[in-house]
Amino acid sequence: MNDDWQDYSFDTLAVRAGQQRTHEGEHSEAIFPTSSFVFESAAQAAARFAHKEEGNIYSRFTNPTVRNFQQRLAALEQGEDCIATASGMGAIMSVCLGLLQAGDHIIASRSIFGSTVNFFTGIIAKFGVETTFVELDNIEEWQQAITKNTKLMFLETPSNPLMEMADIRQLADLAHQHDILLCVDNCFCTPALQKPLTLGADIVVHSATKYLDGQGRCIGGAVVSNHDFLHNKVLPVMRSAGPSMSPFNAWVFLKGLETLNIRMQAHCSNALRLAKWLDSKDMVEKVYHPGLPSHPQHELAKKQQANFGGLVSFELKGGREAAWKVIDSTKLMSITANLGDVKTTITHPATTTHGRLTDEQRAQANIRQGLIRLSVGLEDVVDLEADLARGLMQL
Ligand SMILES: *Cc1c(COP(=O)(O)O)cnc(C)c1O
């Protein structure tokens, strides 16, 4: 990151960091939809290709709009640098392809995004990289899973959909005692609420598709880390495997970052209000939200995060029938598995995001049939309560 930025605070960086105006003097960031770049001369082309001169060659490697997004996100995560990717899965893939080789070992939290589990067990496993899954908040289990081949520890905190949390500092210390890198998928909190690199993590990955965009428009991702890791491990994957972000998407994400903090604070305040409201209802067995004092890691949430996040899950006493009734009675909320949008989304994890698990795996993960997940949006919370009340009253 440009050293000049270090004096500025989060909200200023979110609006300003990374912009380099062109000679046209545009106020808003420019979009550069160009696949390649032209050179002054054959000699300059040769110098760029030989890495003797910095500069753009081809948008699979670098692009000015993408670079702008990368610098802004790096500034917000307090990382040295960032590489943007075509999707969140593209970010996770790029970290793994860049870092690992056959024989290496990953330790991952059991409570991570379904496609990440599939990537670890179905894709990277084919190339001889093995993954051990452990309980997110059980430090002994992480410790016991370490082998001499372990290169990467991977987690999300808070987890989806039950909002379990890990102490990032504690896991980073454990990882570093064994020369292992700790990678945190910071999709749920975003840097507005949690900065894993400042807590000792080595790598942050993002699905920009979620809160960074915030309005459900584009698919994208990013890896934030130190310059050497990105330059030596991730950039070669971008160059030769090509999961690059499009300039148009980068521009949408730049606009998303400008309002990230105020959106996140509003998501958090709506979510906490809805969590408390649900907690007061008889038909609700349990509410999962780190902002409730009843959450087993409420204290850790207060210490590790700037706020409690925009997701709320709750368990109904009446099982699947009750859950589907509440979901189907909503008129406002969107029935979809996506999250991190200004529009509230409502999901039945047991039959969608976690539908491919066996009954036993689901039981182990505590995903019961009565569970509903909300990604609380920015509608008026009174209208959201009314939307849920319609179904709850029928139970
Ligand atoms: C959505 C998501 C991903 C994958 O991101 P895509 O942009 O959909 O590829 C990874 N991790 C988490 C936590 C997610 O929610």
Ligand as a Chemical Component Dictionary entry (heavy atoms), coordinates in Angstrom:
data_LIG
# 
_chem_comp.id                   LIG 
_chem_comp.type                 NON-POLYMER 
_chem_comp.pdbx_formal_charge   0 
_chem_comp.three_letter_code    LIG 
# 
loop_
_chem_comp_atom.comp_id 
_chem_comp_atom.atom_id 
_chem_comp_atom.alt_atom_id 
_chem_comp_atom.type_symbol 
_chem_comp_atom.charge 
_chem_comp_atom.model_Cartn_x 
_chem_comp_atom.model_Cartn_y 
_chem_comp_atom.model_Cartn_z 
_chem_comp_atom.pdbx_ordinal 
LIG C1 C1 C 0 -20.037 -17.215 -0.767 1  
LIG C2 C2 C 0 -18.879 -17.608 0.043  2  
LIG C3 C3 C 0 -17.697 -18.069 -0.542 3  
LIG C4 C4 C 0 -17.557 -18.259 -2.034 4  
LIG O1 O1 O 0 -17.623 -17.052 -2.691 5  
LIG P1 P1 P 0 -18.096 -16.930 -4.237 6  
LIG O2 O2 O 0 -17.884 -15.481 -4.497 7  
LIG O3 O3 O 0 -19.522 -17.345 -4.278 8  
LIG O4 O4 O 0 -17.215 -17.814 -5.018 9  
LIG C5 C5 C 0 -16.641 -18.375 0.286  10 
LIG N1 N1 N 0 -16.731 -18.250 1.620  11 
LIG C6 C6 C 0 -17.860 -17.813 2.222  12 
LIG C7 C7 C 0 -17.892 -17.701 3.702  13 
LIG C8 C8 C 0 -18.973 -17.478 1.458  14 
LIG O5 O5 O 0 -20.094 -17.077 2.073  15 
# 
loop_
_chem_comp_bond.comp_id 
_chem_comp_bond.atom_id_1 
_chem_comp_bond.atom_id_2 
_chem_comp_bond.value_order 
_chem_comp_bond.pdbx_ordinal 
LIG C1 C2 SING 1  
LIG C2 C3 SING 2  
LIG C2 C8 DOUB 3  
LIG C3 C4 SING 4  
LIG C3 C5 DOUB 5  
LIG C4 O1 SING 6  
LIG O1 P1 SING 7  
LIG P1 O2 DOUB 8  
LIG P1 O3 SING 9  
LIG P1 O4 SING 10 
LIG C5 N1 SING 11 
LIG N1 C6 DOUB 12 
LIG C6 C7 SING 13 
LIG C6 C8 SING 14 
LIG C8 O5 SING 15 
# 
